[in-house]
């Protein structure tokens, strides 16, 4: 039986005067292709209900452990958040923004998990690894 996931993904990204709005929108869509975008003044907002493509990128780049660390260290109840660098996202890459804020601003992501548990959803998106390979459960 296939698991049913009920999640809400909120994405926001500032658009600075020096940036082209469509490029920031492209960066968001590259990482979250199923997101519904809304371009506001100085900001892109998006909403999605899946992290499937994002998960594929994490697997392809072999950064599952890094992702898990980010998700669990930024957990609040049944939600977790993280930030991504815009330039990397524009190039179809996931690069978590940690430490100093990026000069172009960051893509901020908040994920609320309704079903199943947050831990089960994180295991789906970024499974635990052993020697850098996902552990088949």
ZILIN-V902966 format. One record per pair of residues at least 12 apart in sequence whose C-alpha atoms are under 10 Angstrom apart, sorted by the first residue. I is the first residue (numbers start at 0). J is the second residue. Records with the same first field share a line. If there is no record, write none. Layout:
BEGIN
I->J ; J
END
This chain:
BEGIN
2->114 ; 115 ; 119 ; 120 ; 123
3->114 ; 115 ; 120
4->48 ; 49 ; 112 ; 113 ; 114 ; 115 ; 116 ; 119 ; 120 ; 123
5->48 ; 49 ; 111 ; 112 ; 113 ; 114 ; 115 ; 116 ; 120
6->47 ; 48 ; 49 ; 50 ; 77 ; 78 ; 110 ; 111 ; 112 ; 113 ; 114 ; 115 ; 117 ; 120
7->46 ; 47 ; 48 ; 49 ; 50 ; 78 ; 109 ; 110 ; 111 ; 112 ; 113
8->31 ; 34 ; 45 ; 46 ; 47 ; 48 ; 49 ; 50 ; 78 ; 79 ; 80 ; 108 ; 109 ; 110 ; 111 ; 112
9->34 ; 35 ; 44 ; 45 ; 46 ; 47 ; 48 ; 80 ; 107 ; 108 ; 109 ; 110 ; 111
10->27 ; 31 ; 34 ; 35 ; 36 ; 43 ; 44 ; 45 ; 46 ; 47 ; 80 ; 81 ; 82 ; 106 ; 107 ; 108 ; 109 ; 110
11->27 ; 36 ; 37 ; 38 ; 42 ; 43 ; 44 ; 45 ; 46 ; 82 ; 105 ; 106 ; 107 ; 108 ; 109
12->24 ; 26 ; 27 ; 38 ; 41 ; 42 ; 43 ; 44 ; 45 ; 82 ; 83 ; 84 ; 85 ; 103 ; 104 ; 105 ; 106 ; 107 ; 108
13->39 ; 40 ; 41 ; 42 ; 43 ; 44 ; 85 ; 103 ; 104 ; 105 ; 106 ; 107
14->38 ; 39 ; 40 ; 41 ; 42 ; 43 ; 103 ; 104 ; 105
15->40 ; 41 ; 42 ; 103 ; 104
16->41
17->103
18->41 ; 103
20->38 ; 39 ; 40 ; 41 ; 42 ; 43
21->38 ; 43
22->85 ; 86 ; 89
23->38 ; 42 ; 43 ; 85 ; 86 ; 88 ; 89 ; 106
24->36 ; 37 ; 38 ; 42 ; 43 ; 44 ; 45 ; 85 ; 89
25->85 ; 88 ; 89 ; 90 ; 91
26->84 ; 85 ; 86 ; 87 ; 88 ; 89 ; 90 ; 91 ; 92 ; 106
27->43 ; 44 ; 45 ; 83 ; 85 ; 88 ; 89 ; 91 ; 106 ; 107
28->45 ; 88 ; 89 ; 91
29->52 ; 53 ; 87 ; 88 ; 89 ; 90 ; 91 ; 92 ; 93
30->50 ; 51 ; 52 ; 53 ; 54 ; 55 ; 56 ; 83 ; 87 ; 88 ; 89 ; 90 ; 91 ; 92 ; 93
31->45 ; 46 ; 47 ; 48 ; 49 ; 50 ; 51 ; 52 ; 53 ; 88
32->47 ; 49 ; 50 ; 51 ; 52 ; 53
33->45 ; 46 ; 47 ; 48 ; 49 ; 50 ; 51 ; 52
34->46 ; 47 ; 48 ; 49 ; 50
35->47 ; 48
43->106
44->106 ; 107
45->108
46->108 ; 109 ; 110
47->110
48->110 ; 111 ; 112
49->110 ; 124
50->110 ; 120 ; 121 ; 123 ; 124
51->123 ; 124
52->124
53->91 ; 92 ; 93 ; 124 ; 125
54->66 ; 93 ; 121 ; 123 ; 124 ; 125 ; 126
55->124 ; 125
56->91 ; 92 ; 93
57->92 ; 93 ; 94 ; 124 ; 125 ; 126
58->124 ; 125 ; 126 ; 132 ; 133
59->92
60->92 ; 93 ; 94
61->125 ; 128 ; 131 ; 132 ; 133
62->93 ; 94 ; 125 ; 128 ; 131
63->122 ; 124 ; 125 ; 126 ; 127 ; 128 ; 131 ; 132 ; 133
64->125 ; 126 ; 127 ; 128 ; 129 ; 131 ; 132 ; 133
65->94 ; 95 ; 125
66->81 ; 93 ; 94 ; 95 ; 121 ; 124 ; 125 ; 126
67->118 ; 121 ; 122 ; 124 ; 125 ; 126 ; 127 ; 128
68->125
69->81 ; 82 ; 95 ; 96 ; 97
70->109 ; 110 ; 117 ; 118 ; 121 ; 125
71->117 ; 118 ; 121
73->109
74->109 ; 110 ; 111 ; 117
75->111
76->111 ; 112 ; 117
77->110 ; 111 ; 112 ; 113 ; 114 ; 115 ; 116 ; 117 ; 118
78->109 ; 110 ; 111 ; 112 ; 113 ; 116 ; 117
79->108 ; 109 ; 110 ; 111 ; 112 ; 117 ; 121
80->107 ; 108 ; 109 ; 110 ; 111
81->95 ; 96 ; 97 ; 105 ; 106 ; 107 ; 108 ; 109 ; 110
82->94 ; 95 ; 96 ; 97 ; 100 ; 101 ; 104 ; 105 ; 106 ; 107 ; 108 ; 109
83->95 ; 96 ; 97 ; 101 ; 104 ; 105 ; 106 ; 107 ; 108
84->96 ; 97 ; 100 ; 101 ; 102 ; 103 ; 104 ; 105 ; 106 ; 107
85->101 ; 102 ; 103 ; 104 ; 105 ; 106 ; 107
86->101 ; 103 ; 104 ; 105 ; 106
88->105 ; 106
122->134 ; 136
END
